[in-house]
């Protein structure tokens, strides 16, 4: 786990303690226990839900990202629901349009 507070607004690299063996067709994902500023919006608007007011991404354009939720839970995006634990299974059935994920993974090939 890495505390991200000191890195907001910057690009940085976090090397892993242990290498991941990734095969063609597998997906590398970012998992955070609460929230991280890892999305970029094309356009935004102010949204209020209950007593919370926040800035949200408009669903325009070709940008999109998936969340680890079942389709029935897509509208509950303020409730944390992340995939935890090696070997755990999660549904990535919710697609949110108008934003894109701003993280990457560097793949290093070994013979």
Secondary structure as GFF3:
##gff-version 3
##sequence-region A 1 111
A	DSSP	three_ten_helix	5	7	.	.	.	ID=ss1
A	DSSP	beta_strand	39	41	.	.	.	ID=ss2
A	DSSP	beta_strand	44	49	.	.	.	ID=ss3
A	DSSP	beta_strand	52	57	.	.	.	ID=ss4
A	DSSP	beta_strand	64	67	.	.	.	ID=ss5
A	DSSP	three_ten_helix	71	73	.	.	.	ID=ss6
A	DSSP	beta_strand	94	97	.	.	.	ID=ss7
A	DSSP	beta_strand	99	101	.	.	.	ID=ss8
###
